[in-house]
C-alpha cells in the first residue's frame, strides 16, 4: 500500500509540475496602446467592394460630404458615400499605373504616382471627373518611391513623403512640397523625419515589429493640427509636429491593421484608416474622436 501511495503522490506532483511549466510558457497577452482621444477597441469596420481590394489612397471631401478613393493599379477615382459603406460613382482619369495616394487641396483632388508625379483631377460642377492631367513631377536623382501625399494648408502646399528615396539613409525620411497655386515642386526637402528617433521610441515601448519606417499614408489632424503618419511596413502610427519631428509612436496590431495604406479625418476628428485586402476584402476602419 505504501508503494501505491508513493506512486500516486509522484504522479500528482508530476502533473502539478507539468501544469506550472505550461502556465509559465503561456504567451503573455500584449496590450496595444491607442493614441490620444481614440480607442482601437472601439472601431467600426466597413468592408469594401472587390473593385477596391487594393485601395491605396483615401480622402474625405469636406465640401461634398463624401470619400474619395482609388485602386493601386487602375486610373480610376471612386466616390464613396459619407459612411464609407459603398461606392456611389467611379470615373476613369488615366491609364494603368502605380497610383499610391490621394489628397484634396482647395477642393481639387490630386493623386500621387509612386515615381513622384502628381496628377490633378478636373471635375465639373456636378462632381463628375472630366480629366486627369499631370500637375508636376519631382526632379531628384536616383531611384525614388513614394506612397504618401497630404494637404498642408498652412504651407499652401501638398506634401509628398518618401517611402524609399536614394538621398535618404536609414536615419532619415525626406518630404517634399508641391505648391499648386504658384511655383510647383521644390526639389529640396521641406523637412526630414528622424527615423532613428522613431525606432528608439518604438523599442522603448516594446513594439512587436521593428521594420524600417516607411510612410504609406499621412494627414494633418483637423483639431490638434499634428501630423499623423501611418507606416504599413513597420505597423506604426507616428504623430509628429508639422515639421516632421516625431512626438509619439503607436503600434498598429496586424489583426486590425493587416495592411494600412490610407488615412483621412473628418472635421470632427473622426479618423479613418483603410487596409488593402490581404486574404479578404479591403476595409475602412472608423475611430470616433473623444474629447476627454
Number of C-alpha atoms within 10 A of each C-alpha: 6 7 8 9 10 11 12 12 12 12 12 12 12 12 12 11 12 12 12 12 11 10 10 10 9 9 8 7 6 10 8 15 16 15 15 11 13 19 14 17 11 11 15 12 17 17 19 23 13 12 14 21 21 22 28 29 32 28 26 23 21 14 8 12 12 17 23 23 26 27 23 21 16 18 19 20 23 21 22 22 15 17 11 23 16 16 17 13 12 16 15 14 19 16 11 11 13 17 26 28 32 31 28 22 16 11 11 12 20 24 27 24 22 19 19 23 18 25 22 22 20 16 14 9 6 7 10 13 17 12 15 21 13 13 16 16 18 19 13 14 10 9 10 17 17 25 29 34 32 28 23 20 11 7 12 16 20 22 23 28 30 27 23 19 20 12 14 14 11 11 15 19 24 22 23 21 25 26 16 17 9 9 8 16 20 15 15 13 14 16 18 18 20 17 20 15 16 23 18 13 17 21 13 8 13 12 20 15 16 17 13 18 28 23 26 27 32 29 26 22 19 15 12 9 12 17 22 22 27 27 26 24 18 21 25 26 23 24 24 19 15 17 13 22 18 20 14 16 24 19 25 25 18 12 7 15 20 19 24 30 27 30 29 28 24 21 12 12 19 17 18 22 24 29 26 25 19 11 8 11 17 24 27 24 21 21 21 19 17 12 8 6
